[in-house]
Amino acid sequence: MNKLYFLVGLIGIMNLISCTDQKLNSTKDSHHEALSNLFDMMSGEFSSEEQAKEDALFYNINLVMYPIWENDKNTKWLYVEQAVTKYIDKPYRQRVYKLSINQDGLIESRVFELANPSKYIHGWENPIIFKQITPDSLILRQGCAVFLKKEEDCYSGSTNNKDCKSSLRGATYVTSKVNVCKDQVISWDQGWNNKDEQVWGAETRGYIFKRKKK
């Protein structure tokens, strides 16, 4: 009888382990799918031209997010370049984004600077140039990661509180809010001083970047 109870208990434990493993695998697959979906939505060329025509407070900005180092399955990498369209050959921002799933199940987009950014202007025209850099050569912008989660058919998120430090134009920290959908990206960056007063950035809403048609 004791052996029978033991076998029943053992089978119950094995079933519990099996269910737990299935649940973990299902969660992992779901996270991987979300990461891939967001990566696809972010990849491409975008423009705020339409918004600039409607509202003089916004510039016509060209935004390119180009996939690099695509052999990494668990982490997605993007080279990101922004420029006023009128001065497209002189970008004011060049970054590398690292997308991955964090321990809370959110998609974390870490932000990195390049040691020699001018070398990579319009790098998508000659992608082999990105082989000259490696992840460990990038400069992490500490505290400036954006944490995103799925909301209906889009992904939304922001930086964490006052973690992203800055000294640009009188700011002590920066906040970033992002909304990514299939055909547009809304990005709202604001600089704040030590009194929590806004010192730069759009005041009423973020930049609306529409995906360019091929």
Summary of the structure (lengths in Angstrom):
residues: 214
radius of gyration: 21.7
end to end distance: 72.8
largest distance: 84.2
contacts: 590
relative contact order: 0.13
helix: 32%
strand: 36%
